[in-house]
Amino acid sequence: MREPGTPTIDQLRVFVAVVDAGSFSRAAKELHRTQSVISYTIANLEAQLNVVLFDRSKRKPLLTAAGQLLLADARSVALKVDAMRARAKTLSEGMEGEVSLAVDVMFPTATLVRILECFQAHFPTVGLRLRIEALGAVTQLVLDGVSKIGVSGWMINTPDAIERQALGSVRLVPVAAPGHPLAREPAPIPTAIAREHTQLVLTDRSTLTAGSNFGVFAMRDWRLGDLGAKHALLRSGLGWGHMPEAMVETDLTSGRLVRLVLAEIQPVIYPLYLIQRVEDPPGQAGRWLIQQLREQAPEVARPS
């Protein structure tokens, strides 16, 4: 038996149309073709594939076992071609095919989700590559060209290749589990006492922040690269540390975490910045995303 040939996209579309319509005649009406053309196309497809797709012995054509197996492949190919054509259309209209975004872990998750949902609704054919990192890692991704747009936290020095604009800020508050020794200390807690207990500190592997300590007061600290892990360890009572106020709001209300009042350590205002490479401006979808980030960025103590 000869090897199966290569079906055309049109043959696959007709195959799917007949299945969805339930008959050759209805498929002909939906595709604005004659029934004889539909029948001829299906016959040619069967000849190409060396299989019978429909049982024509009944009043309505029924899929054979082979037809049922090949239908999923036909749908998949047709959908991929449609997606390719849609993406090609956006590219021909001057829109980028993909937007890459790196976001600091401190940026409110609910706000980010809302923005990304809107992005997908507005630009269904534009791919979105998202990375969530801590501290200098966001700047490093933009600097290396891995991400075109970044929402970064505070940096001591911003590389000359990076354009930075103030975006907003979040409030970080010191917290601990109710069973932690600091939670039982009368407020305000002297700094000397706070320093005796392990502090959980967010860190990153970026060389841009090497040797820098952000808000580290304790003599012993655990360095964590994941904010979710820090959150879990805080709730387990294994240390104390600063967390975004919005992220621990439910924990503070339910009593799973306690807000610490430290004598000499005030709540930290963590600034956020929109960053991008100077010589690599975003396209239409990227500009829309930047505008949404500006409009929906957290308003807590926005830098002047």
PENOR-V168521 format. One record per backbone hydrogen bond with DSSP energy under -0.5 kcal/mol. CO is the residue of the C=O (numbers start at 0). NH is the residue of the N-H. If there is no record, write none. Layout:
BEGIN
co = {CO;CO}
nh = {NH;NH}
END
This chain:
BEGIN
co = {4;7;8;9;10;11;12;13;14;15;16;17;22;23;24;25;26;27;27;28;33;34;35;36;37;38;39;40;41;42;43;44;45;45;47;50;52;53;54;54;61;63;64;65;66;67;68;69;70;71;72;73;74;75;76;77;78;79;80;81;82;83;84;85;86;87;88;89;90;96;98;99;99;100;101;102;103;107;108;109;110;111;112;113;114;115;116;117;118;122;124;126;127;128;130;130;132;133;134;134;135;136;137;138;139;140;140;141;147;148;149;149;150;151;156;158;160;161;162;164;167;168;169;169;170;171;172;173;174;175;176;179;179;180;181;188;189;189;190;192;193;194;194;197;198;198;200;205;206;208;212;214;219;221;221;223;225;226;227;228;229;230;231;232;232;233;233;239;240;242;243;243;247;248;249;250;250;250;257;259;260;260;263;264;267;267;268;269;271;271;272;272;273;274;275;276;282;283;284;285;286;287;288;289;290;291;292;297;298}
nh = {6;11;12;13;14;15;16;17;18;19;20;21;26;27;28;29;30;31;32;31;37;38;39;40;41;42;43;44;45;46;47;48;49;50;4;52;63;55;57;61;54;67;68;69;70;71;72;73;74;75;76;77;78;79;80;81;82;83;84;85;86;87;88;89;90;91;92;94;93;126;128;147;148;130;150;132;106;111;112;113;114;115;116;117;118;119;120;121;122;125;126;98;129;100;102;132;104;136;137;138;139;140;141;142;143;145;146;144;276;101;151;274;103;272;158;161;277;163;275;273;271;299;171;269;244;267;242;259;240;257;179;182;183;183;184;262;192;193;194;195;196;218;219;239;200;221;223;208;209;211;214;216;198;200;223;202;229;230;231;232;233;234;235;236;237;176;236;199;174;172;246;247;251;252;253;254;255;256;175;261;187;188;265;261;171;269;270;169;166;167;151;274;164;149;162;279;286;287;288;289;290;291;292;293;294;295;296;168;301}
END
